Amino acid sequence: MKPNPNFYVQKINQIVKDTEKVGEDMNPNYEEIRGLIDEDNIAELTEERQLEAVEVFKEGTAKYRDLLKTLSSLRAPARVMGAHKKFERSYQNYVDGCQDMIESISNEVDVKAFDAAEQKQDEATDEIASALQKITSFLM
């Protein structure tokens, strides 16, 4: 059975929307920690706030993992298979970066690890955008 391009595009669009929503939900916690790091005031992060941020990041990363499973289960049309595989790999790298960020703040905040996780996520985001652009150009 051939993959249905319309179904595929709808699912990809939903994954992108859901990913953006999860990111928006986690962003205030990220911004707080990023701001404290940038101001060299990370010591001001209370243990309670740190634990709350870790929980928010864990919940968000779990949602990302679910979205990755959905992405991995999609049957891509042949003409976008390469771009789809790039999207899938990049999304996995993004999820890995999220897990790295959780680990960077789970005990004492490890600023170098936090920065590395952020860099990994930024690179993955760029790769995801590139893959999505290719998928869109092939199917539209």
Sequence and secondary structure as in RCSB ss.txt:
>XXXX:A:sequence
MKPNPNFYVQKINQIVKDTEKVGEDMNPNYEEIRGLIDEDNIAELTEERQLEAVEVFKEGTAKYRDLLKTLSSLR
APARVMGAHKKFERSYQNYVDGCQDMIESISNEVDVKAFDAAEQKQDEATDEIASALQKITSFLM
>XXXX:A:secstr
    HHHHHHHHHHHHHHHHHHHHHHHHHHHHHHHHHHTT GGGS HHHHHHHHHHHHHHHHHHHHHHHHHHH  
  GGGHHHHHHHHHHHHHHHHHHHHHHHHHHSS  HHHHHHHHHHHHHHHHHHHHHHHHHHHHH 
